[in-house]
C-alpha cells in the first residue's frame, strides 16, 4: 500500500536483459508519450537493486486481488489458461 494515497500496488520483477523487459519499457514509453491507452497497467516507478543488478522492479497499480477471479469448477481454471 502506498503511504501517500493509500492505493494498493503490485511490484513485478524481471530480468533487465529480456524481451519482456524491452517490450514493457517500450510500450510504457509509447503510452506516456502518445497519451493513448495501450491496455497495459501503467508503470508508476521502475527501480533497481544493487544487490540484484540483473533485475528491474516495476511498481504498478494492483488491478485485482490475487484471489480474484473466484473459480467454482476446475474447468473454469483450465479455461482461463487456454
C-alpha positions as CSV (number, residue, x, y, z in Angstrom):
1,X,0.0,0.0,0.0
2,X,1.3,3.4,-0.9
3,X,1.5,5.7,2.0
4,X,0.9,8.9,0.1
5,X,-2.6,8.0,-1.1
6,X,-3.4,4.6,0.3
7,X,-3.6,2.8,-3.1
8,X,-2.7,-0.9,-3.4
9,X,0.3,-1.6,-5.5
10,X,2.0,-4.5,-7.1
11,X,5.7,-4.9,-7.7
12,X,6.8,-7.0,-10.6
13,X,10.4,-8.0,-11.2
14,X,12.0,-9.2,-14.4
15,X,15.5,-9.7,-15.9
16,X,16.8,-6.5,-17.4
17,X,18.2,-8.4,-20.4
18,X,15.0,-10.0,-21.6
19,X,12.5,-9.4,-24.3
20,X,9.7,-8.9,-21.8
21,X,11.7,-6.0,-20.2
22,X,12.3,-4.4,-23.5
23,X,8.7,-4.7,-24.6
24,X,7.3,-3.4,-21.3
25,X,9.6,-0.4,-21.3
26,X,8.8,0.4,-25.0
27,X,5.0,0.1,-24.6
28,X,5.1,2.2,-21.4
29,X,7.2,4.9,-23.0
30,X,4.9,4.9,-26.1
31,X,1.8,5.1,-23.9
32,X,3.2,8.0,-21.9
33,X,4.4,10.0,-24.9
34,X,1.3,9.5,-27.0
35,X,-1.3,9.8,-24.3
36,X,-3.0,6.8,-25.8
37,X,-4.2,3.8,-23.8
38,X,-2.3,0.6,-24.9
39,X,-4.2,-1.5,-22.5
40,X,-1.4,-2.2,-20.0
41,X,-1.2,-1.2,-16.4
42,X,0.8,2.0,-16.1
43,X,4.3,1.7,-14.6
44,X,4.4,4.1,-11.7
45,X,8.0,3.6,-11.0
46,X,10.9,1.4,-12.0
47,X,13.9,0.8,-9.8
48,X,16.9,-1.5,-9.5
49,X,18.6,-3.0,-6.5
50,X,22.4,-3.0,-6.3
51,X,22.3,-6.5,-4.7
52,X,20.5,-7.9,-7.8
53,X,21.9,-5.8,-10.7
54,X,20.3,-8.0,-13.4
55,X,16.8,-7.4,-12.1
56,X,14.5,-4.5,-12.6
57,X,11.4,-3.9,-10.3
58,X,8.3,-2.3,-11.7
59,X,5.7,-0.6,-9.4
60,X,2.2,-0.8,-10.9
61,X,-1.3,-0.3,-9.6
62,X,-2.9,-3.5,-8.2
63,X,-5.6,-4.3,-10.7
64,X,-7.3,-7.1,-8.7
65,X,-6.7,-9.0,-5.5
66,X,-4.7,-12.2,-6.0
67,X,-7.7,-14.4,-5.1
68,X,-9.9,-12.9,-7.8
69,X,-11.4,-14.2,-10.0
70,X,-13.1,-16.8,-7.9
71,X,-13.5,-20.2,-9.5
72,X,-16.2,-22.8,-8.9
73,X,-15.0,-25.6,-11.1
74,X,-11.7,-27.0,-12.4
75,X,-12.9,-26.4,-15.9
76,X,-13.1,-22.7,-15.2
77,X,-9.5,-22.7,-14.2
78,X,-8.4,-24.6,-17.3
79,X,-10.4,-22.3,-19.5
80,X,-8.5,-19.3,-18.1
81,X,-5.2,-20.6,-19.3
82,X,-6.3,-21.7,-22.8
